[in-house]
């Protein structure tokens, strides 16, 4: 009897021997299977609108797009890889412009309480504005869809980096500043050697959030502009190809996850370097 109880307990014991990551992956896989099963069942039982595809149809279409991502049969018939590269180029360009403005401005605001109070109303007014509201203004100013995309991405992704840089600079430990002042460090040297390294975790955290916003904005911006993954989504909706839209959503999500993880590693690195 005792041996039978032990044999029954072994599989359960093995399950609990898995580490946290392995159990999380197992749970993720189970949830995914349940979700796909319910989706397939709902489509087969006609619980959705007729245009809603089944999970199996979507996976077939997903494989079609990722197995040949770089074909080019004209402006409106390109592989998902080429469209993704267009969107990434716009996102990284707009993000770089926004960061180049946000970090120096955030340092300036963080160093001066007077400037901080003077600029704060502008930040609070402009920060919550929707990216779609900036599109007409961007087109009027830039008179070019490509430049407008960069403008919209830059102006909507600038705020997290600006706020986090300001917070990091204004909250540097005063002891560090006193040591630099005692050693006779110049203002510029204090900023570059003391303030920026101390504020680096906050700055990278802001950059991480800003990049996520930039990637979020690009789909909405490209729906009204030409080219890229956002335009692909709108074009496929006009063709009622829901499987292609779901494919685009998955790819956008996976690329966003990858970029976030890369910035997470950078954030961990600068935080670890500061602790050491």
One Martini backbone bead per residue (centre of mass of N, CA, C, O) as a GRO file, in nm:
protein
  276
    1UNK     BB    1   0.058   0.063  -0.021
    2UNK     BB    2   0.299   0.252   0.006
    3UNK     BB    3   0.407   0.221  -0.287
    4UNK     BB    4   0.154   0.331  -0.428
    5UNK     BB    5   0.165   0.614  -0.304
    6UNK     BB    6   0.446   0.688  -0.413
    7UNK     BB    7   0.381   0.652  -0.715
    8UNK     BB    8   0.155   0.873  -0.717
    9UNK     BB    9   0.347   1.113  -0.606
   10UNK     BB   10   0.572   1.153  -0.821
   11UNK     BB   11   0.448   1.339  -1.040
   12UNK     BB   12   0.385   1.568  -0.838
   13UNK     BB   13   0.677   1.609  -0.746
   14UNK     BB   14   0.792   1.683  -1.024
   15UNK     BB   15   0.626   1.938  -1.064
   16UNK     BB   16   0.749   2.082  -0.797
   17UNK     BB   17   1.052   2.071  -0.916
   18UNK     BB   18   0.993   2.297  -1.076
   19UNK     BB   19   1.051   2.593  -1.166
   20UNK     BB   20   0.914   2.894  -1.216
   21UNK     BB   21   0.961   2.914  -1.525
   22UNK     BB   22   0.850   2.632  -1.600
   23UNK     BB   23   0.565   2.671  -1.480
   24UNK     BB   24   0.495   2.924  -1.644
   25UNK     BB   25   0.521   2.790  -1.924
   26UNK     BB   26   0.309   2.571  -1.877
   27UNK     BB   27   0.075   2.765  -1.823
   28UNK     BB   28   0.091   2.916  -2.090
   29UNK     BB   29   0.038   2.666  -2.272
   30UNK     BB   30  -0.240   2.599  -2.157
   31UNK     BB   31  -0.379   2.870  -2.216
   32UNK     BB   32  -0.330   2.864  -2.522
   33UNK     BB   33  -0.487   2.601  -2.582
   34UNK     BB   34  -0.758   2.695  -2.470
   35UNK     BB   35  -0.792   2.943  -2.650
   36UNK     BB   36  -0.775   2.795  -2.926
   37UNK     BB   37  -1.007   2.598  -2.870
   38UNK     BB   38  -1.233   2.812  -2.829
   39UNK     BB   39  -1.196   2.951  -3.099
   40UNK     BB   40  -1.251   2.706  -3.280
   41UNK     BB   41  -1.530   2.640  -3.163
   42UNK     BB   42  -1.668   2.914  -3.217
   43UNK     BB   43  -1.633   2.909  -3.527
   44UNK     BB   44  -1.777   2.629  -3.580
   45UNK     BB   45  -2.052   2.736  -3.418
   46UNK     BB   46  -2.114   3.038  -3.508
   47UNK     BB   47  -2.048   3.273  -3.275
   48UNK     BB   48  -1.948   3.447  -3.496
   49UNK     BB   49  -1.875   3.618  -3.740
   50UNK     BB   50  -1.810   3.527  -4.064
   51UNK     BB   51  -1.523   3.688  -4.074
   52UNK     BB   52  -1.434   3.504  -3.851
   53UNK     BB   53  -1.181   3.309  -3.795
   54UNK     BB   54  -1.007   3.048  -3.731
   55UNK     BB   55  -0.731   2.927  -3.584
   56UNK     BB   56  -0.630   2.753  -3.823
   57UNK     BB   57  -0.645   2.972  -4.042
   58UNK     BB   58  -0.454   3.171  -3.902
   59UNK     BB   59  -0.201   2.985  -3.893
   60UNK     BB   60  -0.175   2.953  -4.197
   61UNK     BB   61  -0.143   3.259  -4.260
   62UNK     BB   62   0.098   3.308  -4.075
   63UNK     BB   63   0.291   3.118  -4.228
   64UNK     BB   64   0.283   3.267  -4.497
   65UNK     BB   65   0.411   3.537  -4.394
   66UNK     BB   66   0.679   3.412  -4.244
   67UNK     BB   67   0.796   3.233  -4.490
   68UNK     BB   68   0.756   3.517  -4.686
   69UNK     BB   69   0.854   3.840  -4.591
   70UNK     BB   70   1.016   3.971  -4.884
   71UNK     BB   71   0.810   4.037  -5.083
   72UNK     BB   72   0.763   4.227  -5.414
   73UNK     BB   73   0.450   4.340  -5.592
   74UNK     BB   74   0.428   4.621  -5.472
   75UNK     BB   75   0.289   4.860  -5.268
   76UNK     BB   76   0.020   4.649  -5.202
   77UNK     BB   77   0.245   4.383  -5.221
   78UNK     BB   78   0.393   4.293  -4.927
   79UNK     BB   79   0.586   4.179  -4.705
   80UNK     BB   80   0.602   4.178  -4.361
   81UNK     BB   81   0.905   4.251  -4.343
   82UNK     BB   82   0.902   4.519  -4.503
   83UNK     BB   83   0.689   4.659  -4.329
   84UNK     BB   84   0.846   4.635  -4.063
   85UNK     BB   85   1.095   4.802  -4.150
   86UNK     BB   86   0.943   5.065  -4.196
   87UNK     BB   87   0.836   5.095  -3.906
   88UNK     BB   88   1.110   5.081  -3.758
   89UNK     BB   89   1.239   5.325  -3.891
   90UNK     BB   90   1.033   5.528  -3.782
   91UNK     BB   91   1.051   5.468  -3.482
   92UNK     BB   92   1.360   5.509  -3.439
   93UNK     BB   93   1.369   5.795  -3.549
   94UNK     BB   94   1.157   5.930  -3.359
   95UNK     BB   95   1.289   5.832  -3.095
   96UNK     BB   96   1.562   5.976  -3.134
   97UNK     BB   97   1.452   6.262  -3.146
   98UNK     BB   98   1.305   6.262  -2.873
   99UNK     BB   99   1.558   6.190  -2.700
  100UNK     BB  100   1.738   6.434  -2.790
  101UNK     BB  101   1.535   6.628  -2.637
  102UNK     BB  102   1.463   6.503  -2.352
  103UNK     BB  103   1.734   6.475  -2.201
  104UNK     BB  104   1.844   6.769  -2.196
  105UNK     BB  105   1.578   6.892  -2.089
  106UNK     BB  106   1.562   6.719  -1.829
  107UNK     BB  107   1.824   6.821  -1.707
  108UNK     BB  108   1.752   7.121  -1.698
  109UNK     BB  109   1.496   7.087  -1.523
  110UNK     BB  110   1.629   6.924  -1.284
  111UNK     BB  111   1.840   7.166  -1.205
  112UNK     BB  112   1.573   7.367  -1.218
  113UNK     BB  113   1.303   7.477  -1.045
  114UNK     BB  114   1.215   7.713  -1.226
  115UNK     BB  115   1.200   7.563  -1.495
  116UNK     BB  116   1.011   7.339  -1.401
  117UNK     BB  117   0.764   7.528  -1.336
  118UNK     BB  118   0.747   7.663  -1.620
  119UNK     BB  119   0.718   7.384  -1.796
  120UNK     BB  120   0.494   7.200  -1.674
  121UNK     BB  121   0.232   7.301  -1.819
  122UNK     BB  122   0.317   7.206  -2.102
  123UNK     BB  123   0.340   6.906  -2.035
  124UNK     BB  124   0.044   6.863  -1.923
  125UNK     BB  125  -0.095   6.947  -2.196
  126UNK     BB  126   0.066   6.759  -2.416
  127UNK     BB  127   0.084   6.461  -2.309
  128UNK     BB  128  -0.240   6.363  -2.358
  129UNK     BB  129  -0.221   6.377  -2.654
  130UNK     BB  130  -0.316   6.243  -2.929
  131UNK     BB  131  -0.166   6.126  -3.213
  132UNK     BB  132  -0.405   6.199  -3.410
  133UNK     BB  133  -0.393   6.511  -3.346
  134UNK     BB  134  -0.097   6.550  -3.486
  135UNK     BB  135  -0.129   6.483  -3.789
  136UNK     BB  136  -0.239   6.744  -3.921
  137UNK     BB  137  -0.008   6.923  -3.817
  138UNK     BB  138   0.221   6.764  -3.950
  139UNK     BB  139   0.125   6.801  -4.245
  140UNK     BB  140   0.131   7.114  -4.238
  141UNK     BB  141   0.440   7.138  -4.164
  142UNK     BB  142   0.583   6.904  -4.357
  143UNK     BB  143   0.447   6.793  -4.628
  144UNK     BB  144   0.507   6.484  -4.523
  145UNK     BB  145   0.464   6.159  -4.432
  146UNK     BB  146   0.741   6.079  -4.316
  147UNK     BB  147   0.782   6.330  -4.133
  148UNK     BB  148   0.517   6.297  -3.979
  149UNK     BB  149   0.581   6.031  -3.841
  150UNK     BB  150   0.826   6.139  -3.683
  151UNK     BB  151   0.676   6.364  -3.534
  152UNK     BB  152   0.464   6.193  -3.385
  153UNK     BB  153   0.658   6.003  -3.238
  154UNK     BB  154   0.828   6.214  -3.092
  155UNK     BB  155   0.591   6.378  -2.939
  156UNK     BB  156   0.470   6.108  -2.791
  157UNK     BB  157   0.764   5.987  -2.668
  158UNK     BB  158   0.898   6.222  -2.486
  159UNK     BB  159   0.771   6.225  -2.190
  160UNK     BB  160   0.893   5.990  -2.023
  161UNK     BB  161   1.188   6.081  -2.056
  162UNK     BB  162   1.157   6.363  -1.940
  163UNK     BB  163   1.043   6.287  -1.659
  164UNK     BB  164   1.267   6.082  -1.574
  165UNK     BB  165   1.505   6.273  -1.600
  166UNK     BB  166   1.407   6.483  -1.403
  167UNK     BB  167   1.385   6.291  -1.161
  168UNK     BB  168   1.677   6.181  -1.155
  169UNK     BB  169   1.825   6.457  -1.129
  170UNK     BB  170   1.658   6.576  -0.873
  171UNK     BB  171   1.744   6.281  -0.703
  172UNK     BB  172   2.022   6.318  -0.635
  173UNK     BB  173   2.252   6.264  -0.418
  174UNK     BB  174   2.394   6.514  -0.232
  175UNK     BB  175   2.664   6.375  -0.163
  176UNK     BB  176   2.774   6.369  -0.452
  177UNK     BB  177   2.777   6.680  -0.493
  178UNK     BB  178   2.963   6.749  -0.253
  179UNK     BB  179   3.209   6.595  -0.352
  180UNK     BB  180   3.242   6.745  -0.622
  181UNK     BB  181   3.272   7.025  -0.491
  182UNK     BB  182   3.521   6.959  -0.314
  183UNK     BB  183   3.699   6.871  -0.581
  184UNK     BB  184   3.632   7.099  -0.807
  185UNK     BB  185   3.410   7.049  -1.000
  186UNK     BB  186   3.259   7.115  -1.265
  187UNK     BB  187   2.954   7.141  -1.399
  188UNK     BB  188   2.997   6.949  -1.638
  189UNK     BB  189   3.137   6.720  -1.475
  190UNK     BB  190   2.904   6.670  -1.280
  191UNK     BB  191   2.699   6.584  -1.494
  192UNK     BB  192   2.871   6.350  -1.642
  193UNK     BB  193   2.994   6.199  -1.361
  194UNK     BB  194   2.724   6.213  -1.165
  195UNK     BB  195   2.431   6.267  -1.261
  196UNK     BB  196   2.391   6.074  -1.504
  197UNK     BB  197   2.471   5.802  -1.366
  198UNK     BB  198   2.255   5.830  -1.137
  199UNK     BB  199   2.007   5.871  -1.360
  200UNK     BB  200   2.009   5.626  -1.559
  201UNK     BB  201   1.772   5.440  -1.469
  202UNK     BB  202   1.550   5.654  -1.524
  203UNK     BB  203   1.615   5.708  -1.821
  204UNK     BB  204   1.581   5.414  -1.927
  205UNK     BB  205   1.291   5.386  -1.833
  206UNK     BB  206   1.184   5.611  -2.018
  207UNK     BB  207   1.281   5.487  -2.286
  208UNK     BB  208   1.114   5.230  -2.264
  209UNK     BB  209   0.837   5.368  -2.268
  210UNK     BB  210   0.874   5.534  -2.529
  211UNK     BB  211   0.910   5.293  -2.722
  212UNK     BB  212   0.631   5.172  -2.670
  213UNK     BB  213   0.475   5.421  -2.773
  214UNK     BB  214   0.596   5.432  -3.056
  215UNK     BB  215   0.489   5.147  -3.138
  216UNK     BB  216   0.191   5.220  -3.089
  217UNK     BB  217   0.165   5.470  -3.286
  218UNK     BB  218   0.236   5.359  -3.575
  219UNK     BB  219  -0.030   5.225  -3.647
  220UNK     BB  220  -0.208   5.478  -3.641
  221UNK     BB  221  -0.038   5.651  -3.839
  222UNK     BB  222  -0.036   5.440  -4.090
  223UNK     BB  223  -0.338   5.444  -4.153
  224UNK     BB  224  -0.307   5.755  -4.267
  225UNK     BB  225  -0.069   5.656  -4.404
  226UNK     BB  226   0.200   5.514  -4.577
  227UNK     BB  227   0.287   5.224  -4.507
  228UNK     BB  228   0.342   4.962  -4.328
  229UNK     BB  229   0.173   4.794  -4.076
  230UNK     BB  230  -0.073   4.986  -4.051
  231UNK     BB  231  -0.156   4.986  -4.350
  232UNK     BB  232  -0.197   4.683  -4.366
  233UNK     BB  233  -0.434   4.666  -4.172
  234UNK     BB  234  -0.624   4.852  -4.333
  235UNK     BB  235  -0.614   4.697  -4.604
  236UNK     BB  236  -0.719   4.422  -4.487
  237UNK     BB  237  -0.990   4.532  -4.392
  238UNK     BB  238  -1.092   4.614  -4.676
  239UNK     BB  239  -1.055   4.288  -4.750
  240UNK     BB  240  -1.146   4.103  -4.505
  241UNK     BB  241  -0.856   4.002  -4.361
  242UNK     BB  242  -0.830   3.880  -4.052
  243UNK     BB  243  -0.578   3.701  -4.050
  244UNK     BB  244  -0.380   3.934  -4.122
  245UNK     BB  245  -0.440   4.110  -3.877
  246UNK     BB  246  -0.356   3.904  -3.662
  247UNK     BB  247  -0.070   3.876  -3.762
  248UNK     BB  248   0.010   4.172  -3.714
  249UNK     BB  249  -0.046   4.173  -3.411
  250UNK     BB  250   0.159   3.955  -3.335
  251UNK     BB  251   0.411   4.096  -3.451
  252UNK     BB  252   0.392   4.356  -3.292
  253UNK     BB  253   0.405   4.217  -3.014
  254UNK     BB  254   0.681   4.069  -3.050
  255UNK     BB  255   0.854   4.319  -3.109
  256UNK     BB  256   0.780   4.471  -2.851
  257UNK     BB  257   0.891   4.256  -2.658
  258UNK     BB  258   1.185   4.262  -2.756
  259UNK     BB  259   1.243   4.564  -2.699
  260UNK     BB  260   1.175   4.554  -2.397
  261UNK     BB  261   1.390   4.342  -2.318
  262UNK     BB  262   1.637   4.504  -2.406
  263UNK     BB  263   1.579   4.744  -2.210
  264UNK     BB  264   1.579   4.571  -1.957
  265UNK     BB  265   1.879   4.495  -1.973
  266UNK     BB  266   1.984   4.786  -1.964
  267UNK     BB  267   1.856   4.861  -1.693
  268UNK     BB  268   2.002   4.642  -1.530
  269UNK     BB  269   2.291   4.733  -1.599
  270UNK     BB  270   2.280   5.025  -1.478
  271UNK     BB  271   2.189   4.935  -1.196
  272UNK     BB  272   2.428   4.744  -1.134
  273UNK     BB  273   2.654   4.954  -1.179
  274UNK     BB  274   2.557   5.138  -0.944
  275UNK     BB  275   2.584   4.926  -0.712
  276UNK     BB  276   2.899   4.857  -0.778
   0.00000   0.00000   0.00000
